[in-house]
Amino acid sequence: MEGLIEEGNEVIEDDLEDMVRDAALIGAAQKVEHYEIASYGTLIAHARLLGHNKAIRLLEQTLEEEKQTDQNLTELAESEVNVDAEDEDA
C-alpha cells in the first residue's frame, strides 16, 4: 500500500498537464481500490471459514462500497478525464 501511495505522490509531483495528471491520479486511485477490494474479499473468505456472520455482512457492505467507488472512477475516467487528457497531450 505504501508503494501505491508513493506512486500517487509521484504523479502529483510530475510536470504534467492538468487533465493528464487527473487521469494518472484516477489510475493510481483505482490501484488502491483494487488492493482494498482484494483485501476485503480475503477477509470475507476468512470470516466465512470462522463462522463470523455479522462480520461477513459488514465486510460485504464495505466491499460493495469499494467496488462502487472503483466503478465511479472508471466512469469518470472514460466519460471525461481520459478524453480531455488525450486532447491536452496532443
N, C-alpha and C positions, 0 to 999 in steps of 0.2 A: 504494500500500500504506500509506503514511503516513496518508492520509486515512481509510482503513478502520480503522487503529489508533486514530486520533483519535476517530472515531465511537464505537468501543467504549469509550474512556475517558470520553466524554461520557455514555454510558449509565450507567456506574459512578457518575458524579458526580450524575446526575439524582436528584431526590427521588421515587423510585418504590417501590411495594410490592415486597416481595422477589420474588415469582413473576413479576410484570410485568417487573422488571429481568432476571430469569433468561431470560425469553422474548426480551427485546430483545438480551441478550448472545448467545443462541444464534443469532439472526438476524445479528448482527454477525460472529460466528464463521463462519457459513455464507458470508457475503460473502467472507471471507478464503479459505475453502476453494475457492470458485468461481474466485477470482482465481488460486489455485495450480493448480487443475485446468486452466484455460485456458493457464497458463504451461507446464505440463508437456506439454500437448497440442502446443503450438507447438514446444517443444524436441524432441519425438519426431519431428515432421514434418521439422524441420531435420536431425536425426540420420539420418533415412531418406535424405534427399537427399544427404547426405555419406557414406553407407555405414558409419556407425558403429554396427554391430550390437550390440556389447557395451553401449554407452551406451543404445541403444534398449531393451534388456531391463531395464536398471536404471531408466530413466525410466518405463517402463511399469509396473514394480513400484511405484514411488513414486506414479504416477498412480492406480493401483488403491487404494493406501492412502488417498490423499486423497479418492477417491470413497467409500470405506467410511466414513471419518470424517464426510463430509457426510451419508451415509445414517444413520449412528448419531445425528447431531444432529437430523435430521428425525424419526426415530423417537422420540427423547426429547421433542422439542417436541410432536409430535402425540399421544403417548400420555399425557403427564403435564403438562409445563410450561405449554403453551398453555391447557389446560383449567383448571389451577389459577390461572393468571394471569387468565383471564376471570372466574373466581369471585371472586378478590381484588379485581378492578377494579369489580365490580358493586356 
